[in-house]
Amino acid sequence: MPHVNTRAWLLLTAAGLALLSSPAFAQDAARLQSIEQQIRALQGELARLRRESAAREAETRAAREEAARARTDAAAARQQAATVPAPAPAPAADQVRLSMPGGRPTFTSADGRFQASIGGQVQWDVGGAIRGAPGTPNNRGVPDINSFGQNLRRARIPFTFRFDDVTLNVTPDFGGSPDGTPTLYEANFNWNPIRPLTLTLGYYKPYITLYDSVSSNDFLMLERPSIVEVARSISAGDSRSSLAVRWAQNRFFAAAALTGDAYGTNSSQTVRGQTGFVGRVAGRPVATPDVDVHLGVSGSYAFDIRRQSSGQTLQLRDRVEMRIDQNRLIDTGSLPADSAYVVGGEFGARWRNFLLMGEYYQIGVQQSDAGAAPRPDLTFEGGYVEASWVITGERHGYSTSNGAFSRPNPAQPFSFAGGGPGAWELAARYSVIDLNDKVSRGQPQSLTGGVFGGRQEVIGTSLSWYPTNYLRFVLNWDIVNVDRLNAAGTTQIGQRFHTLALRTQLAF
């Protein structure tokens, strides 16, 4: 190295100068020998320094080569990591998460693939008829409306089990019309191969009409309008055996189902059951925080009518729009029928805390031929319009999974410990159904083959209080007018009366 050479030469030069300047150079051999020893020592030191310098240079080259190899290996590792997926993380320890969405206890597995939940719905009705002085006797050929009573309208415990995209729903019902006989509301499998699409198999409530698609927890009045109740009974309704498909999005809803008998009606395998088709399409052309507009059409067709002991017959009837009294004042009796259809339209609109809904439906029955007796095709019709005002300002929601409106939730839930007023709602409805066709006053229905099933009009109002999201009280007052002639077409057997009922509801 340069600084080592310079040092050596300086030592040699200094020694030479010292030797030349000495006056006894030639004679002082001892001194010369000493100088030579110093020179040899300096040469040995110089050789050692050169060896150490060469060793350090070799070490430096080796370190540079090792660093270059490390950089190359790192680049290759990065390239491999970009093309090979990272190993799956070690599975987490088994554990179950408990949550309460919508108030329902819900258990979810650690990986989120399995979920189980349980809910509840109880509706307890108390009330009855308020009778004045009727214009005509009330006991001419039809059941008389009872006085006050009570009924456990619904007492359901929904069980839901989901694994990946398959869901099992099982819901027993301990209420009813009347109560006292436990039954099954639904038991079905649901598969979601893609998120908007649901395929269903089992006992199920197919989607038909707007009001039938509204949850029974969210009715503005105690019961569905009679035209909806009669229309759904032909090929749809609760616990109907179904193979169904549904497409539900924010602005569009479509559902269709092939249906058979309802649960509990196929006890005899020798009796041919009913088969039918049910379909509904609805859309929301306007959907903003202040405005919701809903339009839709519904229909069904019964290819085969369930055969009874008297033959293949269809009976259309309904109770007054209350289930405390079980008497039916409008009733076609058993009609010999080959097939039947339902078709109609639906409308709904919400502006802030106001809601308006209405529907119209037509029911057609193709009667079976029976010798010389006239059997014309029959057509019945009906509809309703109802409105709601949420006094405390809350707004009705919209369920995209059902294509229907849902109840308001109180902005300030009620509490004795300084809570708010809950939500208060006032509603009114006009409902009509006409089960008369191909008949004339004064002529027996057997002459024309028609039917005096009766015409029922109901004007109703209700006041609802929602203390919390899960508790509700509904006070319902109806004015009922049933215009119906006997089979001979000569005697009025209808009735006029008022009903007053209170429902207490807990649902989650």
Secondary structure, DSSP 4 states (H G I P E B T S, - for coil): -HHHHHHHHHHHHHHHHHHHH-TTTTT-HHHHHHHHHHHHHHHHHHHHHHHHHHHHHHHHHHHHHHHHHHHHHHHHHHHHHHHSPPPPPPPPPP-EEEE-GGG--EEEETTSSEEEEE--EEEEEEEEEE----SS-S-SSSPPPP-SEEEEEEEE--EEEEETTEEEEEEEES--SSSSS-EEEEEEEEE-SSTTEEEEEEEE----SHHHHS-TTS-SSSS--HHHHHHHHHH-STTEEEEEEEEE-SSEEEEEEEEEEETTS---TTS---EEEEEEEEEEEEE-SSEEEEEEEEEEEEEEPPEETTEEEEEEEEE-S-SSS--EEEEEEEEEEEEEEEEEEEEEEEETTEEEEEEEEEEEEEEPPBTTB----EEEEEEEEEEEEETT----EEETTTTEEE----SS-B-TTT-B--EEEEEEEEEEEEEEES--TTS-HHHHT-EEEEEEEEEEEEEEEESSSSEEEEEEEEEEEEE-B-TTS-SB---EEEEEEEEEEEE-
